[in-house]
Amino acid sequence: MVPLRGSPYKASFNSKAKAADNTMIGGIMAKYITKELEGLNTSFAETKKNISTKDKESLKDVKTLLKIKEKTEQTLNS
């Protein structure tokens, strides 16, 4: 093994790993993608709820406006 040029990461291998988990469509990748999609769905739902002005008591409330601004910026920077 040699270091990955320009990378702070080091490659490691496990001889007991399943061969199918080393493919791009293996079980490990499927679990990772599912977890990431669930996280995105949660983030989208929270953002939608927080930026919605429909149920806000008062848009003059600074905390409400700041939360809307924060969630909008998080979405744009993601």
Backbone torsions as a table, in degrees:
resi	resn	phi	psi	omega
1	MET	NA	144.9	176.5
2	VAL	-129.8	156.1	178.7
3	PRO	-62.4	150.7	175.2
4	LEU	-78.4	116.4	-174.0
5	ARG	-56.8	125.3	176.8
6	GLY	77.8	4.2	-176.9
7	SER	-110.8	141.8	175.9
8	PRO	-79.6	-2.2	-176.3
9	TYR	-98.3	151.9	176.2
10	LYS	-116.8	138.1	178.4
11	ALA	-75.2	142.8	174.1
12	SER	-142.0	154.6	-176.0
13	PHE	-133.4	151.9	178.6
14	ASN	-126.8	117.8	-176.9
15	SER	-67.6	-16.8	-179.3
16	LYS	-91.0	-2.0	-179.1
17	ALA	-68.5	147.2	178.4
18	LYS	-72.5	138.8	180.0
19	ALA	-60.8	-36.1	-178.6
20	ALA	-65.0	-26.5	-179.7
21	ASP	-75.3	-10.0	179.9
22	ASN	-91.9	2.9	178.6
23	THR	-97.1	159.7	-179.8
24	MET	-66.3	-18.4	178.8
25	ILE	-114.1	20.1	-180.0
26	GLY	-72.9	174.1	-177.0
27	GLY	-60.3	-39.6	-179.2
28	ILE	-64.4	-43.3	-179.8
29	MET	-66.4	-40.3	178.3
30	ALA	-61.2	-42.4	178.1
31	LYS	-64.6	-41.1	179.7
32	TYR	-63.5	-46.1	-179.3
33	ILE	-64.1	-42.6	178.1
34	THR	-60.1	-44.6	179.7
35	LYS	-63.4	-43.8	179.5
36	GLU	-64.4	-41.4	179.1
37	LEU	-65.6	-39.2	176.7
38	GLU	-63.2	-41.2	177.7
39	GLY	-63.3	-41.7	177.3
40	LEU	-64.2	-43.4	178.9
41	ASN	-61.2	-42.0	177.6
42	THR	-63.1	-45.1	179.9
43	SER	-62.4	-44.2	178.9
44	PHE	-62.5	-42.6	-179.7
45	ALA	-63.8	-44.0	179.1
46	GLU	-64.5	-42.9	179.8
47	THR	-63.5	-44.8	179.6
48	LYS	-60.3	-42.8	179.7
49	LYS	-64.8	-42.6	-176.0
50	ASN	-76.0	-26.7	-179.4
51	ILE	-94.6	-7.6	178.3
52	SER	-69.8	130.3	179.8
53	THR	-98.6	-2.4	-175.1
54	LYS	-60.0	-47.2	-175.2
55	ASP	-101.2	10.8	179.9
56	LYS	-77.1	133.8	-177.6
57	GLU	-62.8	-45.0	-177.5
58	SER	-151.3	123.9	177.2
59	LEU	-77.0	-2.5	176.1
60	LYS	-83.7	-13.2	178.6
61	ASP	-70.8	119.6	-176.0
62	VAL	-61.8	-39.6	-179.0
63	LYS	-62.6	-39.7	178.6
64	THR	-63.3	-47.1	-179.6
65	LEU	-64.4	-38.5	178.6
66	LEU	-66.1	-38.5	178.4
67	LYS	-65.6	-41.4	177.6
68	ILE	-62.0	-45.7	179.8
69	LYS	-61.9	-45.4	-178.9
70	GLU	-60.5	-48.6	-178.5
71	LYS	-66.3	-35.7	178.0
72	THR	-65.2	-44.3	178.5
73	GLU	-64.7	-40.1	178.2
74	GLN	-60.9	-41.2	-179.2
75	THR	-66.0	-43.4	-178.8
76	LEU	-67.5	-32.4	-177.3
77	ASN	-89.4	-2.7	-178.5
78	SER	-81.7	NA	NA
